[in-house]
Amino acid sequence: MEEIDINYFKKMELVVAQIISAEKIEGTDKLLKLQVSLGDENRTLVAGIAHQYSPDELIGKKIVVIKNLKPAKIRGIVSQGMLLAASNQKGEISILTPLKDIEPGSKIS
């Protein structure tokens, strides 16, 4: 495992987002298109979690996202960030969520 220093880590802008809408991306088994609120703006994220989460169960959830990730075009959709999730050796996924209710856009440090 490559070690990074604290300055490299500080370059990532991690924030709380709230999922506004979620839908499956046609022609895929794993991808969801998410609309999220970052407090002062809304963004689109593409996430490979459809095999573990249905769109309906995600709406309203608070998640952790990397805000300053370079946008990427996935299946014709521009993804403007990345949600953080944990996965185990069985392929199970758990999205990261804050334990307490905190407003979208809150910075994670």
N, C-alpha and C positions, 0 to 999 in steps of 0.2 A: 504494500500500500504506500502510495506516495504521500508524504506529509506536506502540508501547506503552512505558510505562516499566517499570522493574524491579519496582516494587511491584505492578503489575497482574499481571505474570508470576508473582510469588511467591504470588499467591492460588490458583494451580492446584496441586493436590496430585497430583504424578505419582509413581506407584509401580510396582514390578514385580509382576506377577500370574502365576499359573500356571494354564493351562487344564485343568480337571478333566474337563469333558465338553463336547461340541459336537453340535448337531443342526440340520438344515435346518428352517426354518419353513415349514410347509405353505402352498401357494398363492403362494410367492415364489420368484424365481430367485436373488436376491442375499443374502437375510438368513439369518444363522445365530444360534441361541440358544446362548450360551456360559455355562457355569458356571465361575467362576474363583475361585482362592484368593488372598486378599490377605495371607496369613499368619495374621492373627488373626480373619478372617471370610471367608465365601464370598459371592459376589455373582453376579447374572445380568446379562449384557451382551447386547445385540442389535447385531450388526455386519453391515454390507453387504459381506461378503467371500466369499460362497458361490460366486460365479462364478470365483474364483481359488484357493480353498482348500476341500478336502474336510474334513468333520468329523474323519475318522480321522487325517489328517495334523497336526491341531492339538492333539490331546490330549497333555498333558505339556509343551507349549511354554511358554516364559516370554515374556511380552509386556509392553508398557508401557501403562498405563491412566491416565486422569484419574479419580481417586478421588472428588473432591468436586464432580463435575458433577451438576446438579439431575436427579433421575430423570425419565425420559420414558417414556410408554406407546407402544409400537410394535407394531402388529398384536396388541394385547391383552396384550402382555408388558411388564412394567415393567423398563426397562433402567437399571441402577444405576451407570453410568459409561460410559466410551468408550475403546476401544482406539485406539492411535495407529498409523497406517500412512502410507506414502508412496505417491503415485500419479504416473505419468508421463502424457504427452500421449496415449499409446496406450491409456490406461485400465488399464494393468497396476498391480497393487497389491502392496506388500511390507509386511507387518506389522513393526513395530519390535520388536527383541528385543535383550536384553543380550548382549554378546560373551562374558562370563564367567558361569559358573554362580553365581547369587546368589539368596538365599532370597526367596520371595514376601513382599511388604510392604516391601521395601527402597525407601527414598525416592530419587527422582531429583532431583538439584540441579544 
